[in-house]
Amino acid sequence: MNSIHIGDLTSSSVIKRYPENPILDASRVPYPTALVFNAGVTKFNGTYVMVFRNDYGSTEQMTLEPHHTTDLGVAFSTDGIHWEVRPKPCFKLYDQEIIRAYDPRLTVLDGRCYMCFAVDTKHGIRGGVAVTDDFENFEILSLSTPDLRNMVLFPEKIGGNYVRLERPFTVYSRGGMDRFDMWISESPDLKYWGSSDLLLAVEDVTFANDKIGPAAPPIKTKHGWLTTFHAVDIDPARGKNGWESSWKKRYTAGLMLLDLNNPKKIIGRAKEPLIAPEVSYEIEGGFRNNVIFPGGMILESDGEVKIYYGSADTVECLATAHIDDLIKLCLND
């Protein structure tokens, strides 16, 4: 599958990038940082909240000693565009077994804010779920077995259970390479997860030849659960595209619509990418160029959807679209 060449990709015409992107970068964080990206963003008690991945060492340090160079910071906003970062990081995990926590995703459920995150350990990658009311104190509710990542929660129970999207690392059974797909699981209590099913396979996405997985947590619409996903293609012809000697991957954002009562059923999906790397801060000068990774999506009262995404694994950006246009992409393509 990796040998299939994808070719040029462009963003959907319904997407509008914020003209002053990025909305958050290292220069606006009041403590040591090098990269600010892959943030979870939500509205909580009337305020926009962003928990962002903060990588604060040199590129060499981050390669050799990631546990010393990653934590999570938090920022607040009254308009979802201009952000004030708290004076110190809000979350970090590191002990004899845990190397680091990163890539947060936020979901408000029953008046509390839940955070999914990835955890690198010495024995594999685990997915975590935590809850907070103040973004200073976090209670960790569960950590998965390896290898699981990119977990996102639905903002309400469905059929009496909590539901999450996730991406397991099925290396051996998928040919010994990146062949990662998007799965869905349920839980009665956010601690014990099961009833897992395949939701979307990488071979079903025409703009991916490597892997897919969840991105921003779903938002509820009258037509269904609208959710983004990340899609990755590899091109052997790509050379140095960032800090690594050879970076051959490209990350794009896809979009689909899931049934309100049975989110294991896809009722519509955009056949082309929603957002593809195109502009300068997405394709050049970054830690890893050609990377788009949505981590937050907010539906406003006027129908505008704010989509927050990490760009080039370096900065945090914003794109907008109208909810009706996004629904049409899923149902009409």
Order of alpha helices (4+ residues) and beta strands (2+ residues): beta-beta-beta-alpha-beta-beta-beta-beta-beta-beta-beta-beta-beta-beta-beta-beta-beta-beta-beta-alpha-beta-beta-beta-alpha
